[in-house]
């Protein structure tokens, strides 16, 4: 028995995932405690602060993503990799200067950015967090490509731990400041650690050719990633702008809890991503089809299972937090909306590995436009409650995932007719329980009826769920799982 268990504790992948689960558990606890100690109003203010930091984080012009794609494919070329990273650092220094100037303009000219949320008070710290986030994101991508997981685990764990300390010691407006300073301190400590333990030289350099390479590749990845993330961010922005601070507090509570659910699975997808790019880039069509199927069966199926369980269990949390009962519908719909995106897993990585950044960037940007238009229609024409605005995101994700699947199947020379794409991207074993869950939520049936979609899901996916044990066993038995 001990011989069977021992490999688990020697496997850096398993240890990393366990550390991430522990961190996400703290994130989850923090989300609940923040909601309790801030209340809906101050939670709305915190939600706006995190919304601005999200804008800064994602407006990065795809520099880190471009470096990931380049390093993952050319990792053995040491000198070339160092030049790529050095040029990326120089580009981020320029981006940081632009961010500081823009925030300074807002302060000097008293622009009305987030006045309802007293944002000007917190802006100086927010911009410093944003600048550190630019570099930490790049370093995070570099360390991931080199399989250095301890540093990544540290950088991702220190934030929720410091946040928990702030939550325990402070309350109300003081808690807002304590959480913001905990955020800054965590980013600063991570930055210092990354620089001190870097696997390559982190020295600003400049190469016109590499600048052009990173800019070209990064721009399309930037449009792709930013448009995708901005689908959710724009929805949050509409809720913050058109609804009360308290209602945005409810929405923030629902969004935070829904997002934590998928973070559990993203810890594994995070590790697989560089290797997936490498395999897809070098694999033959038949090999890529086989790999794609295995990855999608494991990730997408498990994602759906997790969200169906979370939706069913959410009412139990309201027993402890009755003041957030109004967030119930928002949580369920946000969870289903985020879940839709997981159906594109595998195809997006395949297209990036094969150099289709430009095409998928157009698709994600189109989805963002669809989301914005749909949200405006829901708010202006139908005056929907704040919880229903996320239906715009659900619709835009549905279109986006379909188009990504169609492009991927076309590249793999498979039948990409409408019916075949739907069958592959939204198989009935997943779509059936999903549609039933959505119907039950919109029709406001009692919560215990939501056990029906979960039972239906388990019946439809029983064989697939049994096969997942083979995937998890291979991860446990192979400590070099993430090495490229």
C-alpha positions as CSV (number, residue, x, y, z in Angstrom):
1,X,0.0,0.0,0.0
2,X,2.8,2.4,0.9
3,X,4.6,1.7,-2.3
4,X,1.5,2.6,-4.2
5,X,1.0,5.8,-2.3
6,X,4.6,7.0,-2.3
7,X,4.7,8.1,-6.0
8,X,1.9,10.5,-5.2
9,X,4.1,12.4,-2.8
10,X,7.0,12.5,-5.2
11,X,5.0,13.8,-8.1
12,X,5.3,17.5,-8.5
13,X,2.1,17.7,-10.5
14,X,0.0,16.1,-7.8
15,X,1.7,18.2,-5.1
16,X,1.1,21.3,-7.2
17,X,-2.6,20.5,-7.8
18,X,-3.1,19.7,-4.1
19,X,-1.4,23.0,-3.2
20,X,-3.8,24.8,-5.7
21,X,-6.8,23.0,-4.2
22,X,-5.7,24.3,-0.7
23,X,-5.3,27.8,-2.1
24,X,-8.7,27.7,-3.9
25,X,-10.3,26.5,-0.7
26,X,-8.8,29.6,1.0
27,X,-10.1,31.7,-1.9
28,X,-13.5,30.2,-1.3
29,X,-13.4,30.9,2.4
30,X,-12.2,34.4,1.8
31,X,-15.1,35.0,-0.6
32,X,-17.6,34.0,2.0
33,X,-15.9,36.0,4.8
34,X,-15.5,39.1,2.7
35,X,-19.2,38.9,1.9
36,X,-20.1,38.6,5.6
37,X,-17.8,41.4,6.9
38,X,-18.2,43.9,4.0
39,X,-21.9,43.4,3.4
40,X,-23.5,44.1,0.0
41,X,-22.6,47.8,-0.2
42,X,-18.8,47.6,0.6
43,X,-18.7,44.4,-1.4
44,X,-19.9,46.4,-4.4
45,X,-17.0,48.9,-3.9
46,X,-14.5,46.0,-3.7
47,X,-16.1,44.5,-6.8
48,X,-15.4,47.7,-8.7
49,X,-11.8,47.8,-7.5
50,X,-11.3,44.2,-8.7
51,X,-13.0,45.1,-12.0
52,X,-10.5,47.9,-12.7
53,X,-7.6,45.6,-11.8
54,X,-9.1,43.0,-14.2
55,X,-9.0,45.6,-16.9
56,X,-5.4,46.4,-16.2
57,X,-4.4,42.7,-16.0
58,X,-6.0,41.8,-19.3
59,X,-4.9,44.9,-21.3
60,X,-1.4,43.5,-21.7
61,X,-1.2,43.3,-25.5
62,X,-0.6,39.5,-25.3
63,X,3.1,39.9,-24.5
64,X,3.2,37.1,-21.9
65,X,1.0,34.9,-24.0
66,X,3.3,35.4,-27.0
67,X,6.3,34.5,-24.9
68,X,4.6,31.3,-23.7
69,X,3.8,30.2,-27.2
70,X,7.4,31.0,-28.4
71,X,9.2,29.4,-25.4
72,X,7.0,26.3,-25.4
73,X,8.0,25.5,-28.9
74,X,11.7,26.8,-28.8
75,X,12.6,26.0,-25.2
76,X,15.9,24.3,-26.1
77,X,17.3,27.4,-27.8
78,X,18.7,29.1,-24.6
79,X,20.1,32.3,-26.2
80,X,17.0,32.9,-28.3
81,X,14.7,32.4,-25.3
82,X,16.7,34.9,-23.2
83,X,16.5,37.5,-26.0
84,X,12.7,36.9,-26.3
85,X,12.2,37.3,-22.6
86,X,14.5,40.4,-22.4
87,X,12.6,42.1,-25.2
88,X,9.3,41.3,-23.5
89,X,10.5,42.9,-20.3
90,X,11.3,46.1,-22.2
91,X,7.9,46.1,-23.8
92,X,6.2,45.7,-20.3
93,X,8.3,48.6,-19.0
94,X,6.8,50.8,-21.7
95,X,3.3,49.5,-21.0
96,X,3.7,50.2,-17.3
97,X,4.6,53.8,-18.1
98,X,1.5,54.2,-20.3
99,X,-0.7,52.8,-17.4
100,X,0.8,55.3,-14.9
101,X,0.3,58.2,-17.3
102,X,-3.4,57.3,-17.8
103,X,-4.1,57.0,-14.1
104,X,-2.3,60.3,-13.5
105,X,-4.5,62.0,-16.2
106,X,-7.6,60.7,-14.4
107,X,-6.4,62.1,-11.1
108,X,-5.2,65.5,-12.5
109,X,-8.3,66.2,-14.5
110,X,-10.8,64.7,-12.0
111,X,-12.4,62.4,-14.6
112,X,-15.5,60.7,-13.3
113,X,-14.1,57.2,-13.2
114,X,-16.0,55.2,-10.5
115,X,-17.1,58.2,-8.5
116,X,-20.0,56.2,-7.1
117,X,-17.5,53.7,-5.8
118,X,-15.0,56.3,-4.4
119,X,-12.4,54.8,-6.7
120,X,-10.1,57.9,-6.7
121,X,-9.2,57.1,-3.1
122,X,-7.8,53.7,-4.0
123,X,-6.4,54.4,-7.5
124,X,-2.7,54.9,-6.6
125,X,-2.4,51.5,-5.0
126,X,-4.5,49.9,-7.8
127,X,-2.0,51.2,-10.5
128,X,1.0,49.8,-8.6
129,X,-0.8,46.4,-8.4
130,X,-1.5,46.6,-12.1
131,X,2.2,47.3,-13.0
132,X,3.4,44.4,-10.8
133,X,0.8,42.2,-12.3
134,X,2.2,42.8,-15.8
135,X,5.6,41.4,-14.8
136,X,4.4,38.7,-12.5
137,X,2.1,37.4,-15.3
138,X,5.1,37.2,-17.7
139,X,7.3,35.5,-15.1
140,X,4.5,33.1,-14.2
141,X,4.3,32.1,-17.9
142,X,8.1,31.6,-18.0
143,X,8.3,29.5,-14.9
144,X,5.3,27.4,-16.1
145,X,7.1,26.7,-19.4
146,X,10.2,25.5,-17.5
147,X,8.2,23.4,-15.1
148,X,9.2,25.3,-12.0
149,X,6.1,24.8,-9.9
150,X,7.1,25.8,-6.4
151,X,7.5,29.4,-7.3
152,X,4.2,29.5,-9.1
153,X,2.5,27.9,-6.2
154,X,4.1,30.4,-3.8
155,X,3.0,33.4,-5.9
156,X,-0.5,32.1,-6.2
157,X,-0.8,31.1,-2.5
158,X,0.6,34.2,-0.8
159,X,-2.3,36.4,-2.0
160,X,-5.2,34.5,-0.4
161,X,-3.2,33.9,2.8
162,X,-2.5,37.7,3.2
163,X,-6.1,38.4,2.3
164,X,-7.3,36.0,5.0
165,X,-5.2,37.8,7.6
166,X,-6.6,41.1,6.5
167,X,-10.2,39.8,6.8
168,X,-9.6,38.5,10.3
169,X,-8.1,41.7,11.6
170,X,-10.1,44.5,9.9
171,X,-13.7,45.5,9.2
172,X,-15.8,47.8,6.8
173,X,-13.8,50.5,5.1
174,X,-10.6,49.6,7.0
175,X,-11.0,46.1,5.6
176,X,-11.2,47.5,2.1
177,X,-7.8,49.2,2.6
178,X,-6.3,46.1,4.3
179,X,-7.4,43.9,1.4
180,X,-6.0,46.3,-1.2
181,X,-2.6,46.5,0.7
182,X,-2.6,42.7,1.1
183,X,-3.0,42.5,-2.7
184,X,-0.1,44.8,-3.3
185,X,2.2,43.1,-0.8
186,X,1.4,39.7,-2.3
187,X,2.3,40.9,-5.8
188,X,5.5,42.6,-4.5
189,X,6.7,39.4,-2.7
190,X,5.9,37.3,-5.8
191,X,7.9,39.7,-8.0
192,X,10.9,39.6,-5.7
193,X,10.8,35.8,-5.6
194,X,10.5,35.4,-9.4
195,X,13.5,37.7,-10.0
196,X,15.6,35.9,-7.4
197,X,14.8,32.3,-8.7
198,X,14.5,32.9,-12.4
199,X,15.5,29.9,-14.6
200,X,16.9,32.3,-17.2
201,X,18.5,35.8,-17.2
202,X,15.8,38.5,-16.7
203,X,17.5,41.4,-18.3
204,X,15.8,44.1,-20.3
205,X,17.0,44.0,-23.9
206,X,15.7,45.2,-27.2
207,X,15.6,43.4,-30.6
208,X,13.6,45.0,-33.4
209,X,13.0,41.6,-35.0
210,X,11.9,40.0,-31.7
211,X,9.8,43.0,-30.9
212,X,8.0,42.6,-34.2
213,X,7.7,38.8,-33.6
214,X,6.2,39.2,-30.1
215,X,4.0,42.1,-31.2
216,X,2.6,40.2,-34.2
217,X,2.0,37.0,-32.3
218,X,1.1,38.7,-29.1
219,X,-1.4,41.1,-30.7
220,X,-3.6,38.3,-32.1
221,X,-3.3,36.4,-28.7
222,X,-4.1,39.7,-27.0
223,X,-7.3,40.2,-29.0
224,X,-8.2,36.5,-28.5
225,X,-7.6,36.4,-24.7
226,X,-8.7,40.0,-24.0
227,X,-11.9,39.7,-26.0
228,X,-12.7,36.4,-24.2
229,X,-12.1,37.8,-20.7
230,X,-13.7,41.1,-21.6
231,X,-16.9,39.2,-22.3
232,X,-17.3,38.6,-18.6
233,X,-15.6,41.9,-17.6
234,X,-18.0,43.9,-19.9
235,X,-21.0,42.2,-18.3
236,X,-19.7,43.1,-14.8
237,X,-19.2,46.6,-16.1
238,X,-22.8,46.9,-17.3
239,X,-24.1,45.7,-13.9
240,X,-21.8,48.1,-12.1
241,X,-23.0,51.0,-14.3
242,X,-26.7,50.4,-14.6
243,X,-27.6,48.9,-11.2
244,X,-27.1,50.0,-7.6
245,X,-23.9,49.5,-5.6
246,X,-25.8,46.9,-3.5
247,X,-27.0,45.0,-6.5
248,X,-23.4,45.0,-7.9
249,X,-22.4,43.6,-4.5
250,X,-24.8,40.7,-4.9
251,X,-23.5,40.2,-8.4
252,X,-19.9,40.3,-7.2
253,X,-20.7,37.7,-4.5
254,X,-22.3,35.4,-7.1
255,X,-19.4,35.8,-9.6
256,X,-16.7,35.2,-7.0
257,X,-18.3,31.9,-5.9
258,X,-19.0,30.7,-9.4
259,X,-15.5,31.5,-10.5
260,X,-13.9,29.6,-7.7
261,X,-15.6,26.4,-8.8
262,X,-13.8,26.4,-12.1
263,X,-10.5,27.4,-10.6
264,X,-10.2,23.9,-9.2
265,X,-10.1,22.4,-12.7
266,X,-8.0,25.2,-14.2
267,X,-5.1,24.2,-11.9
268,X,-4.7,21.1,-14.0
269,X,-5.4,22.8,-17.3
270,X,-2.8,25.4,-16.4
271,X,-0.1,22.7,-16.2
272,X,-1.2,20.9,-19.4
273,X,-1.3,24.0,-21.6
274,X,2.4,24.4,-22.5
275,X,2.7,20.6,-23.2
276,X,-0.5,20.6,-25.1
277,X,0.8,23.4,-27.4
278,X,4.0,21.5,-28.0
279,X,2.2,18.2,-28.8
280,X,-0.3,19.9,-31.1
281,X,2.5,21.8,-32.9
282,X,4.5,18.7,-33.7
283,X,1.8,16.1,-33.9
284,X,0.2,14.6,-37.0
285,X,-3.5,15.1,-37.7
286,X,-4.5,11.6,-36.5
287,X,-2.4,12.1,-33.3
288,X,-4.0,15.5,-32.7
289,X,-7.5,14.1,-33.1
290,X,-6.8,11.4,-30.6
291,X,-5.1,13.7,-28.1
292,X,-7.9,16.3,-28.5
293,X,-10.6,13.7,-27.7
294,X,-8.8,12.5,-24.5
295,X,-8.2,16.0,-23.2
296,X,-11.8,17.1,-23.9
297,X,-13.4,14.0,-22.4
298,X,-11.4,14.6,-19.2
299,X,-11.6,18.3,-18.8
300,X,-15.0,19.2,-20.2
301,X,-16.9,16.3,-18.6
302,X,-15.4,17.0,-15.2
303,X,-16.2,20.7,-15.5
304,X,-19.9,20.0,-16.2
305,X,-20.0,17.6,-13.2
306,X,-18.5,20.1,-10.9
307,X,-20.8,23.0,-11.9
308,X,-24.0,20.8,-11.6
309,X,-22.9,19.9,-8.1
310,X,-22.1,23.5,-7.2
311,X,-25.5,24.7,-8.4
312,X,-27.3,22.1,-6.4
313,X,-25.4,22.9,-3.2
314,X,-25.5,26.7,-3.4
315,X,-28.7,27.1,-1.4
316,X,-27.0,25.5,1.6
317,X,-24.5,28.4,1.7
318,X,-27.4,30.8,1.9
319,X,-28.3,29.3,5.2
320,X,-25.1,30.9,6.6
321,X,-25.5,34.0,4.4
322,X,-29.2,34.9,4.2
323,X,-28.4,38.5,3.4
324,X,-27.2,37.3,-0.1
325,X,-30.3,35.4,-1.0
326,X,-30.8,37.9,-3.9
327,X,-27.6,36.5,-5.4
328,X,-29.0,33.0,-6.0
329,X,-30.2,33.3,-9.6
330,X,-27.1,35.3,-10.5
331,X,-24.8,32.6,-9.2
332,X,-26.6,29.8,-11.0
333,X,-26.7,31.7,-14.3
334,X,-23.1,32.8,-14.0
335,X,-22.0,29.3,-13.3
336,X,-23.8,28.0,-16.4
337,X,-22.3,30.8,-18.5
338,X,-18.7,30.2,-17.4
339,X,-19.3,26.5,-17.9
340,X,-20.1,27.0,-21.6
341,X,-16.6,28.2,-22.3
342,X,-15.0,24.9,-21.2
343,X,-16.6,23.2,-24.2
344,X,-14.0,24.9,-26.3
345,X,-11.1,23.4,-24.4
346,X,-8.5,21.7,-26.6
347,X,-9.7,23.3,-29.8
348,X,-8.4,26.8,-28.8
349,X,-5.0,25.3,-27.9
350,X,-4.8,23.4,-31.1
351,X,-5.5,26.5,-33.2
352,X,-2.9,28.5,-31.3
353,X,-0.3,25.8,-31.7
354,X,-1.0,25.6,-35.5
355,X,-0.7,29.4,-35.9
356,X,-4.4,30.3,-36.1
357,X,-4.1,33.2,-33.6
358,X,-5.4,35.7,-36.1
359,X,-8.6,33.7,-36.9
360,X,-9.5,32.9,-33.3
361,X,-8.8,36.5,-32.2
362,X,-11.5,37.6,-34.7
363,X,-13.9,35.0,-33.3
364,X,-13.3,36.1,-29.7
365,X,-13.6,39.8,-30.7
366,X,-16.9,39.0,-32.5
367,X,-18.2,37.3,-29.4
368,X,-17.3,40.3,-27.3
369,X,-19.3,42.6,-29.7
370,X,-22.2,40.1,-29.5
371,X,-22.1,40.2,-25.7
372,X,-22.1,44.0,-25.5
373,X,-25.0,44.4,-27.9
374,X,-26.9,41.6,-26.2
375,X,-26.4,43.1,-22.7
376,X,-27.5,46.6,-23.9
377,X,-30.7,45.0,-25.4
378,X,-31.4,43.1,-22.2
379,X,-30.9,46.2,-20.0
380,X,-32.4,48.9,-22.2
381,X,-35.2,47.1,-24.1
382,X,-36.2,44.5,-21.5
383,X,-35.1,46.1,-18.2
384,X,-34.1,42.7,-16.9
385,X,-33.0,42.3,-13.2
386,X,-29.2,42.3,-12.7
387,X,-29.1,38.5,-12.4
388,X,-30.3,38.1,-16.0
389,X,-27.7,40.4,-17.7
390,X,-25.4,37.4,-17.7
391,X,-27.6,35.7,-20.3
392,X,-25.8,37.9,-22.8
393,X,-22.6,36.3,-21.8
394,X,-24.1,32.8,-22.1
395,X,-25.3,33.6,-25.6
396,X,-22.0,35.0,-26.8
397,X,-20.1,32.0,-25.3
398,X,-22.4,29.6,-27.1
399,X,-21.7,31.3,-30.5
400,X,-18.0,31.6,-29.8
401,X,-17.5,28.0,-28.8
402,X,-19.4,26.8,-31.8
403,X,-17.2,28.9,-34.2
404,X,-13.9,27.7,-32.5
405,X,-15.0,24.1,-32.8
406,X,-16.0,24.5,-36.5
407,X,-12.6,26.1,-37.3
408,X,-10.7,23.4,-35.4
409,X,-12.6,20.6,-37.1
410,X,-12.0,22.2,-40.5
411,X,-8.3,22.4,-39.8
412,X,-8.3,18.7,-38.8
413,X,-10.0,17.9,-42.1
414,X,-13.1,16.5,-40.3
415,X,-16.7,17.0,-41.3
416,X,-17.5,20.5,-40.1
417,X,-21.2,20.7,-41.1
418,X,-23.5,22.4,-38.5
419,X,-24.8,19.1,-37.1
420,X,-21.4,17.5,-36.8
421,X,-19.9,20.5,-35.0
422,X,-22.9,20.6,-32.6
423,X,-22.5,16.9,-31.9
424,X,-18.8,17.3,-31.1
425,X,-18.8,20.6,-29.2
426,X,-22.1,20.2,-27.5
427,X,-22.7,16.4,-27.3
428,X,-26.2,15.5,-26.0
429,X,-24.7,13.8,-23.0
430,X,-23.6,17.3,-21.9
431,X,-26.1,19.6,-23.6
432,X,-29.2,17.7,-22.3
433,X,-28.5,18.1,-18.6
434,X,-27.2,21.7,-19.2
435,X,-30.4,22.8,-21.1
436,X,-32.6,21.2,-18.4
437,X,-30.7,23.0,-15.7
438,X,-31.0,26.3,-17.5
439,X,-34.8,25.8,-18.0
440,X,-35.3,25.0,-14.3
441,X,-33.4,28.0,-13.2
442,X,-35.2,30.5,-15.5
443,X,-38.6,29.1,-14.5
444,X,-37.6,29.5,-10.8
445,X,-38.5,26.0,-9.7
446,X,-37.6,25.0,-6.1
447,X,-33.9,24.4,-5.7
448,X,-34.2,20.7,-4.9
449,X,-35.5,20.1,-8.5
450,X,-31.9,20.9,-9.7
451,X,-30.9,17.4,-8.5
452,X,-32.6,16.2,-11.7
453,X,-30.0,17.6,-14.2
454,X,-27.2,16.2,-12.0
455,X,-28.8,12.7,-12.0
456,X,-29.3,12.9,-15.7
457,X,-25.7,14.0,-16.2
458,X,-24.4,11.0,-14.3
459,X,-26.6,8.6,-16.2
460,X,-25.6,10.0,-19.6
461,X,-21.9,10.2,-18.8
462,X,-21.4,7.1,-16.6
463,X,-18.9,5.4,-19.0
464,X,-16.9,8.6,-19.6
465,X,-16.7,9.2,-15.8
466,X,-15.4,5.7,-15.3
467,X,-12.7,6.2,-18.0
468,X,-11.5,9.3,-16.3
469,X,-9.7,7.2,-13.6
470,X,-7.2,6.1,-16.3
471,X,-6.3,9.8,-17.0
472,X,-5.8,10.5,-13.3
473,X,-3.8,7.3,-12.8
474,X,-1.4,8.3,-15.6
475,X,-0.8,11.7,-13.9
476,X,0.0,10.0,-10.6
477,X,2.3,7.4,-12.1
478,X,4.2,9.8,-14.3
479,X,6.0,12.5,-12.4
480,X,7.3,14.0,-15.7
481,X,3.8,14.6,-16.9
482,X,4.2,18.3,-17.5
483,X,7.8,18.2,-18.8
484,X,8.0,19.1,-22.5
